[in-house]
């Protein structure tokens, strides 16, 4: 689930592009981990829920609220199996205030990275803190800048093909530029329908944040970290880990 930021990103807001999201982001270890984490939770908040695959899977035996700013993604979420059990809210994770607390707050799919300034990131962490019940857990992920993953987002390295029902084969690829002064990566995503050569494209921006900076912001938000994970299989964070995943609760 890459994700949807403070400015409009057509990758998620344009229905012609949003329809490719689930084919590009299959169920994986991140969602497995969150399902296990939610086992004892009676109320879950999924910030940046996207097309709602995780939120819908959790809604059968608990209260679940899914928040996302992109209506095109929420349109998919509402119609998926189990979508009727979730309360879908179109809102910005920096500013949404639901007036209630949750046992678990999730922000997966690297959604944290679409917030491009320290102020916006701090606002999202305040949203998490403001919705956590006493004893409740939060977890989210962000790519480790030390892994320099953007180096693989090139035409040669990222080109892939998949089948889209009704459209046939679709080819996709990315192109990215990293600004070392801000740690912001600007990347293009392209989908081309093989039969017609019709192409859909979008430009996106994401920010890479170090563990040290993230720890400072979490502390300022009143959030304590129980574990720093380096992957969604539960491995501990190391300097070379691809992921930075804080799991914790209110201080």
C-alpha positions, 0 to 999 in steps of 0.5 A, spaced: 500 500 500 504 506 497 499 511 499 496 518 499 499 524 502 497 532 503 497 533 496 493 530 491 496 524 488 493 521 482 496 514 483 490 514 488 485 519 487 484 517 479 480 511 479 483 509 472 490 509 476 487 506 483 484 500 480 491 497 479 493 498 486 490 491 489 494 487 483 500 491 485 500 490 492 498 483 494 496 480 501 503 480 504 507 479 511 505 486 513 498 484 513 499 478 516 502 481 522 497 486 523 491 481 523 495 477 529 496 484 532 489 485 532 487 479 535 485 482 542 483 488 539 475 490 540 476 497 536 481 498 530 483 504 526 486 503 520 489 510 517 491 510 510 487 504 509 487 505 501 482 500 498 481 497 505 483 490 504 486 490 511 480 493 514 475 489 511 479 483 513 478 485 520 471 487 521 468 481 522 469 480 530 470 488 532 469 495 530 473 498 524 474 505 522 478 506 515 480 513 514 483 515 507 483 522 503 482 518 496 475 517 494 477 513 489 480 508 493 475 508 498 470 506 492 474 500 492 474 499 499 466 500 500 465 494 495 470 489 497 467 483 501 467 485 508 467 492 506 460 493 509 462 492 516 467 497 516 466 505 517 469 508 511 471 515 512 474 520 507 479 524 511 486 527 512 490 523 517 494 529 519 487 532 521 482 527 522 479 527 529 474 522 530 472 523 538 474 516 540 479 511 542 482 505 539 485 499 541 490 498 535 492 504 530 495 502 524 498 506 518 501 501 513 503 501 506 509 506 507 503 511 508 507 515 513 512 517 507 507 521 503 508 526 509 513 530 506 515 535 512 517 534 519 510 538 521 506 534 517 509 527 520 508 530 527 501 531 525 500 524 523 503 522 529 499 526 534 493 523 530 495 516 532 496 518 539 490 522 540 486 516 538 490 511 542 486 508 548 490 507 554 494 500 553 492 500 546 498 499 540 500 503 534 504 500 528 506 503 522 512 502 517 517 507 513 522 505 508 529 505 511 533 511 507 540 507 509 537 501 504 536 506 498 531 503 495 529 508 490 535 506 486 531 500 484 526 504 481 528 505 474 525 503 467 530 497 467 529 494 474 522 496 476 519 493 469 513 488 470 507 485 467 500 483 470 494 481 467 488 486 469 481 483 468 478 485 462 484 489 459 489 483 458 496 484 460 499 491 463 506 493 463 508 497 469 514 501 471 517 506 475 522 512 474 525 516 480 529 521 482 532 522 490 533 529 493 539 528 498 538 535 501 531 533 503 531 525 502 524 526 498 524 522 492 520 524 486 517 518 482 513 516 476 509 510 475 506 508 469 501 503 467 501 501 459 495 496 456 499 492 452 494 491 447 492 498 446 498 501 448 494 506 452 498 509 458 496 511 465 501 515 469 502 519 475 507 523 479 508 522 486 513 524 492 515 520 498 520 522 504 525 518 507 526 519 515 531 516 519 530 512 525 533 517 529 529 523 527 523 518 527 524 516 535 525 524 536 518 525 533 515 519 536 517 522 543 514 529 542 508 526 540 507 522 547 508 515 543 513 510 546 516 504 542 516 497 545 520 494 539 523 497 533 522 492 527 526 491 521 521 487 517 514 485 518 516 478 519 518 480 526 525 481 525 529 486 529 531 493 526 538 493 524 542 499 521 541 496 514 534 493 515 529 495 509 524 497 513 523 501 520 517 499 524 516 502 530 511 498 535 508 501 541 503 505 545 502 511 549 507 514 554 
